[in-house]
């Protein structure tokens, strides 16, 4: 994904990324406890590749 570099107040440009991060936090981060960022990162990568 490419980030948007638009003027202040153009929140519609940011909508898809906000939705992505919200979904990621709800489905991956809040349901499990991680002691380090590497554990979270590895969990996201392995769970996403298993769904293919």
Residue frames as a rotation matrix with the C-alpha (Angstrom) as fourth column:
UNK 1
0.577 0.817 0.000 0.00
0.817 -0.577 0.000 0.00
0.000 0.000 -1.000 0.00
UNK 2
-0.485 -0.671 0.561 1.10
0.643 -0.709 -0.291 3.53
0.592 0.220 0.775 -0.69
UNK 3
-0.255 0.389 -0.885 0.45
0.836 -0.372 -0.404 6.14
-0.486 -0.843 -0.230 1.94
UNK 4
0.480 0.563 0.673 -1.47
0.802 -0.593 -0.076 9.26
0.356 0.576 -0.736 1.11
UNK 5
-0.595 -0.628 -0.501 0.17
0.741 -0.670 -0.041 12.67
-0.310 -0.396 0.864 1.19
UNK 6
-0.045 0.660 0.750 -2.83
0.700 -0.515 0.495 14.92
0.712 0.547 -0.439 0.89
UNK 7
-0.448 -0.086 0.890 -3.83
-0.289 -0.928 -0.235 18.08
0.846 -0.362 0.391 2.69
UNK 8
-0.990 0.134 -0.035 -4.96
0.061 0.196 -0.979 18.19
-0.125 -0.971 -0.202 6.30
UNK 9
-0.370 0.928 -0.045 -8.64
-0.604 -0.277 -0.748 17.40
-0.706 -0.249 0.663 6.65
UNK 10
0.016 0.325 -0.946 -8.79
-0.919 0.376 0.114 14.85
0.393 0.868 0.304 3.82
UNK 11
-0.285 -0.138 0.949 -9.58
-0.782 0.606 -0.146 11.97
-0.555 -0.783 -0.281 6.16
UNK 12
0.776 0.630 0.035 -11.16
-0.484 0.631 -0.606 9.89
-0.404 0.453 0.795 3.38
UNK 13
0.376 -0.739 -0.560 -7.65
-0.657 0.214 -0.723 9.19
0.654 0.639 -0.405 2.07
UNK 14
-0.600 -0.671 0.437 -6.73
-0.759 0.303 -0.577 7.61
0.255 -0.677 -0.690 5.38
UNK 15
0.290 0.884 0.367 -9.84
-0.950 0.314 -0.005 5.41
-0.119 -0.348 0.930 5.67
UNK 16
0.706 0.010 -0.708 -8.46
-0.301 0.909 -0.288 2.19
0.641 0.416 0.645 4.14
UNK 17
-0.347 -0.907 -0.239 -5.36
-0.050 0.272 -0.961 2.19
0.937 -0.321 -0.140 6.35
UNK 18
-0.533 0.240 0.811 -7.36
-0.840 -0.266 -0.473 2.98
0.102 -0.934 0.343 9.48
UNK 19
0.603 0.795 -0.069 -9.65
-0.793 0.606 0.061 0.06
0.090 0.018 0.996 8.63
UNK 20
0.372 -0.565 -0.737 -6.66
-0.098 0.765 -0.636 -2.24
0.923 0.309 0.229 8.08
UNK 21
-0.684 -0.698 0.214 -5.03
-0.255 -0.047 -0.966 -1.35
0.684 -0.715 -0.145 11.41
UNK 22
-0.197 0.702 0.684 -8.34
-0.980 -0.117 -0.162 -1.64
-0.034 -0.702 0.711 13.25
UNK 23
0.762 0.472 -0.443 -8.96
-0.538 0.842 -0.029 -5.10
0.359 0.260 0.896 11.82
UNK 24
0.011 -0.862 -0.506 -5.40
-0.028 0.505 -0.862 -6.20
1.000 0.024 -0.019 12.56
UNK 25
-0.729 -0.291 0.619 -5.66
-0.567 -0.249 -0.785 -5.09
0.383 -0.924 0.017 16.19
UNK 26
0.132 0.881 0.455 -9.06
-0.985 0.169 -0.041 -6.69
-0.113 -0.442 0.890 16.73
UNK 27
0.857 0.310 -0.412 -8.26
-0.421 0.882 -0.213 -10.03
0.297 0.356 0.886 15.10
UNK 28
0.341 -0.819 -0.461 -4.60
0.308 0.561 -0.769 -10.49
0.888 0.120 0.443 16.02
UNK 29
-0.518 -0.732 0.444 -3.40
-0.107 -0.459 -0.882 -8.18
0.849 -0.504 0.160 18.78
UNK 30
-0.251 0.472 0.845 -6.23
-0.915 -0.401 -0.047 -7.99
0.317 -0.785 0.532 21.32
UNK 31
0.731 0.625 -0.273 -7.02
-0.531 0.773 0.348 -11.72
0.428 -0.110 0.897 21.33
UNK 32
0.598 -0.620 -0.508 -3.51
0.606 0.765 -0.220 -12.84
0.525 -0.176 0.833 22.33
UNK 33
0.912 -0.396 -0.103 -0.76
-0.185 -0.623 0.760 -11.73
-0.365 -0.675 -0.642 24.72
UNK 34
0.644 -0.752 0.139 2.70
0.477 0.253 -0.841 -11.07
0.598 0.608 0.522 23.31
UNK 35
0.625 -0.497 -0.602 5.86
0.585 -0.212 0.783 -10.35
-0.517 -0.841 0.158 25.29
UNK 36
-0.405 -0.812 -0.420 7.80
0.162 -0.516 0.841 -8.87
-0.900 0.273 0.341 22.38
UNK 37
0.190 0.437 -0.879 7.14
-0.736 -0.529 -0.421 -7.26
-0.650 0.727 0.221 19.03
UNK 38
-0.664 -0.520 -0.537 8.92
-0.746 0.505 0.434 -10.14
0.045 0.689 -0.723 17.27
UNK 39
-0.832 0.427 0.353 6.39
0.248 0.857 -0.452 -12.61
-0.496 -0.289 -0.819 18.65
UNK 40
0.146 0.920 -0.365 3.51
-0.034 -0.364 -0.931 -10.51
-0.989 0.148 -0.022 17.32
UNK 41
0.000 -0.235 -0.972 5.21
-0.924 -0.371 0.089 -10.08
-0.381 0.899 -0.217 13.95
UNK 42
-0.911 -0.388 -0.140 5.88
-0.412 0.856 0.311 -13.80
-0.001 0.341 -0.940 13.57
UNK 43
-0.545 0.790 0.279 2.31
0.313 0.501 -0.807 -14.63
-0.778 -0.353 -0.521 14.65
UNK 44
0.285 0.655 -0.700 0.84
-0.429 -0.566 -0.704 -12.33
-0.857 0.501 0.119 12.00
UNK 45
-0.269 -0.484 -0.833 3.07
-0.959 0.053 0.279 -13.71
-0.091 0.874 -0.478 9.27
UNK 46
-0.985 -0.162 0.064 2.50
-0.158 0.985 0.061 -17.40
-0.073 0.050 -0.996 10.08
UNK 47
-0.341 0.930 0.136 -1.28
0.265 0.234 -0.935 -17.04
-0.902 -0.283 -0.326 10.58
UNK 48
0.263 0.443 -0.857 -1.68
-0.641 -0.583 -0.499 -15.14
-0.721 0.681 0.131 7.30
UNK 49
-0.493 -0.496 -0.715 0.28
-0.867 0.352 0.353 -17.68
0.077 0.794 -0.604 5.27
UNK 50
-0.918 0.203 0.340 -1.72
0.083 0.938 -0.336 -20.58
-0.387 -0.280 -0.878 6.74
UNK 51
-0.034 0.982 -0.186 -4.96
-0.070 -0.188 -0.980 -19.01
-0.997 -0.020 0.075 5.50
UNK 52
-0.257 -0.124 -0.958 -3.86
-0.897 -0.337 0.285 -19.20
-0.358 0.933 -0.025 1.84
